Amino acid sequence: MSMISFGIIGGGWRAEFYIRIAKALPERFRIHTMLVRDEEKGRALEAKWGIRTVRNMEQFIEEAANMSFTVVSVPRTAVPDMLRELAEHRIPVLAETPPAADLAALDALYGSLPQGAKVQVAEQYLFQPMHAARIQIARSGKLGEVKHVQVSAAHDYHGISLIRQLLGVGFETAAISGQQFESTIMQGPSRQGDPIEERFVQSVQRIATFRFGDKLAVYDFTGDQYFSWIRRSRVLVRGSKGELVDSEVSYLKDYATPIHTELRRIDTGHHGNLEGYYHRGVTADGEWLYQNPVAPARLSDDEIAIATCLLRMGDYASGGPSFYSLAEAAQDHYLALMMGQAIESGQTVHTDQQIWTS
């Protein structure tokens, strides 16, 4: 497999995921150059990671001929202008989520990109090992026709991307209702690390239903779930012949033969295993539902998923298939924005076809 050399615009918390992945897989990825406008931050990244940084877009574009593509990891308000400028120079782009701040910005971005612009979005949740295995089960036919899912695993557009993948929904219109609930929780870990004292804070839970014709989805999430030790994620996929609840699968082989199985993670390095500590894949019914494309690198599930986006982007930039297009990303963010309106207003919101669905 050939080396994928890419650039990064941005030097924040999310950009460092790409750096860690590249350093863990030096035989597959190389970060050629980073655009970091802040001089001090750029020098700090150079010292920490040994990656060349530049300060302006002109310098970065000069280096682009030596890159397969560029990762854009900047605030959502800045993404559209960067995508347009890179597209004008025919530079393939993998943009972080979401690709724009609001519906007006999504419309303007989609309508202003030059024809043939090569843009994908780094929506990673569908590539996380257990979610990828669940999507495979939902599409396998074993559950029959899937018409109901409940997802409590990720916020806004991330959670909605999983809903659409599991439910098999494209750009259909939806009727959305929702509400918000606050409760008290003992503060747990955060990006800054473990808690240093006992402290209670307010936890905000958002619950919404999405009716896509005869299909129903329930979104339920509180931001505590990303780090909390006491708030679990949950996924239900219900079909005409079976259902999946988190990692347990029940389905009918025929009308008189129930099958009960489990999505089983295959991780090495446990107990006396000497293979090293990494994730191999997910099995059920004696078959691989998912195999880690970057094994044996020692990465978290989220990093594995982002690495998968990088691999697919390398293929896409070379003429391969789309894997999560700007239209898909715009639709998931649009549904998240409409969900916010439904929750705030307490009214059912009906979505419309958008510029990217035509």
N, C-alpha and C positions, 0 to 999 in steps of 0.2 A: 504494500500500500504506500502510495506516494505521500510525501510530507505536505501538509497544508500550512501555508504561511499566510497569516492574516494580520490586519492592523486593528487597533482599538481607538475609538474616539471617546474620551472620558477617563477619569481616574478615581472614581468613587468606590463605594462598598461593593456594588454589583460588578464593576469591572474587574475586581480582584478575583472573582470566581473564575473568569476566563484565564487569568494569569495562573492561578493554582492548577487548573486543568492542564494548561500547556506545560507547566513545569513537571507535572506528574506523568505526562505522556510526551517526552521530548522526541520520541521517534515518529510521532504522528502530527504534532502541532508545533509551530514556531510563531511567536508574536514578533513581527518585523519591526513595527513602530507604533507608538502610542501618541495621540494628540492630547496633551494636558496643558491647558492654557496657563495655569498657575505655576510659576517658576519653582517655587519652593516644593510644591507637591510633586512636580515632575522630577526634580532632583532626588527627592526622597524615594520615589518609585524606582528610579535608575539605581540608586544605591541598594535598595532592598532586593530587587528582582533582576538587575542586570539587563533591563530592556531600554532601548533607545527611545527618548521622548522628544517631541517637537512642540512648538508653542502656537502655531497657526495653521489654518487649513491649507494655505498655499504650500507650505513645507510638506504637509502630510500628503497632499495629492501628488507631489513630485515623487514620493516614494511608492505610490499605489501600483505602479507597473510591476513591482516585485511582490505583490500580495495577491492571494486568490480572491479575497473579499475584505470588507471592513465591518467590524462590529461597532454599532453606535449605541453607547451606554451613557446617555445624558438625560437630564430631566425631560419629561414628556412634552413640555412647552417648547423645547429646543429641537426636538427630533425632526419635525417636518422640514424646516429650513435645511437641516443637514442632509436629509434624504434627497431633497431636490438638487442640492449642489453636487452631491456625489453621483446622482443619477445622470446629471448633465455631463459628467466626465466619464460616464459608462463604467462606474465602479460598482460591482455587486455589493449589496448591503444586507447584513443581518442586524435588524433593529431590535433593541430591547422593548419590552412591553410597558405600557401601550404605545402605539406609534404616534399618537396625538392626544391632546388634553381633553377635547370635547367633540361633540358632533360636528360643529361648524369647522373645526380644524381637521377632522377626519375627512369631511367632504372636500375641503379645499386641497388637502394633500392628495387624495385619490384622483381628483380631477386635474391636478397640475403636473403630475409626473409624466415625463416623456414616454412615448410608446416604446415598449421593449425594455423598460427599466427593470433590472433584476433585483427585486427586494423580497426578502423573507423576514419573518418575525420570530424571535427566540421564545416562543411559548413552550416551556419545558415540561409542564405537568403531564401531558399525554405521553411523555417519554420516560417518566419516572417508572422504575421497574414494576411495582405493584399496580400502578394505574395502567401501564401498558398491558399487563397481563389481564386486568379486568376488561379493558377495551377489547382484547382478543377474545375473551369469553363471550362478551356481549355480541360480537360480530360472528361468532362461530356457528350460530344456529342452535346450539345446545339448549339455550333458554327459550327457544321459540321466538316469537315476535316481541321485541322489547318495546314497551310503551310507557314504562314508568321508571324513573330514577330519582334517588335522593342523594345529594352530594353535600357533605360537610367536610371539606378537605382543603379549600383554598379560597382566597378572597376574590370578589368581583369577577373580572374577565378570566382569571385563572380557573375559578370554580365553574364559570359558565362554559369555558372551553371543554372541561371534562363532561359537563352535562350534554353538550352537543355531540361529543364523540361517543359517549355511552348510549345515548338515545338515538343516534343515527340521524340527527337533524342537520340540515344545511342552512339555507338562508330563508327558511319559512318565517312568516310573521308569527307573533306571539301575543298572548294576553297575559299581563304580569300584574300580580298583586303582592303586597308585602307589608311587613311591619318591623319595628325595631324594639328591642327589649334590653334593659340594663340591669345588671346584677353585680353583686360584690364578689370579688375573688382575691385570694392572697397573691400578691405579686410574685411572679416567677422569674425565670431567666429572660434575657433580652439580647439584642445584638452586642451589648456591652459586657455580657457575661452573667454569672449567677447572682442572685439577690444577696445583699449584704446585711439586710435587716428584715424583720417582720413588718410587712406593710400591706394594707388592704387598698385596692383600687377598684374603679368601676370597669366592668367588662361589657362591651357593646355587642349584642347579638343581632344579626340581620337575617330575617327569614322571608323567603319569597317563593311564590309558585309561578311556573311558566307553563302555559297551555299552548302547545304547538299542534293545533288541530285536535286529533284524538290521542295525543301524547302529553303526558304530564311530568314535570320535573319540580323537585323541591330543592331549593338552595337554602342552606343553613350554615352560618359561619360566624365565629368570633375570632378576632385577631390573636387572642391568647393562644390559639391552637398551634401556631407556628413554633412557639418555644415552651409552652406550659408543660409541666410534669403531670398535670391533673385534668387536662382537656384533650380528649382523643379525637382523631378524625374518624368519619364514618362514611361508608358508601353502600347504597342499596341499588341493585339493578334487578328489575322484575319483568319477566317475560311470560308468554303463554304456556311454556312448558317447564319453567324453573325460575330460580332467582339466585342472585349472588348477594351475600351479606358480608361486607368487609373481605375476609379471605375464605369464607365458607360457601360452597356451591351445592345447590340441590336442583336436580332436574330429572325428567322422566325419559328414560331410554325408549320405552313404549308405554302404553296406557297402564300397564300393570307392573312396571319395573322402575322403581325410584333409585336414583344414583345420588350418593352423597360423597363429595370429595372436597379437597382443600387446596387453595393456592399456597404452595410451599416455597418459601425463599430458600435458595441454595447459597449459603455463605460459607466461605472457607476460613480457616484459622481458628475455629472454635475448639475448645477442649484440647485434644492431643493432635489435631490436624496440623500438618507442617507445610501446607501449600502457601501460606501467607494469608493476610487478612484482606479479603476482597469479596465482591458479590459476583456470583456466576450467573444466576438467572432465577426464574420462577417456573415451577412445574405444577401440573395437575393431571390426574388420570394417566400417569406414566409418560406424559409428553411435556416437552418444553413449550410453555406459552410465551416466554420471553428469555432471551439470552443477552447478557451484557456485552455490547459491542466494544467496550474499552477495557475489559478484563485483561490482565490482572492488576490494573491501576487501583490504588487504594483511594477511592473517592466515595463521597456520600451519594445518596440517591439523587439529590438535586443536582450535584455536580455531574453524575453519570448522564442525567437528562440533558444538561447544557452541553456536555461533550457530544452527545448524540446530535443535537442541533448543529454543532460545529462540523461534524462529519457529514451530515446531510447538506449543509450549506456548501461545503467543499465540492460535493457531487453536483449540487444545483448550479454553482458558479461555473462548472465545467460543462454544462449542458444537460444535467440530470433533471429529474422531476421536482416540482414544487412539493414542499412538505408542510408548510404553514404559511400561507400567502398573506399579503397585506389585506386582501379582502376578508379572509378568515379572521384575522386579528381585529380588523375594523368592526366586523359583525359582533364578535365577543365583547368588545369594549362598548359598542352601541347598546347591546342588551344590558350590560352592567349599568350604563348611564340611565337607561329607561327603568331598570330596577330601582335605582336611587330615587327617581321621580315617583315611582309607585309607593315606596316606603315613606317618603317625605309627605306626600299628598294624602295617603290613605285611600287612594282611588285606584281602580284597575286601569292600567296603561296599555294601549294597543300599539304595537310597533308597525312600521311601514317598510316597504322595500326602499333600499338606499342606492346611491350611485354605484357602489361596488357590487351590487347584486344583479345589475342589468347586463 
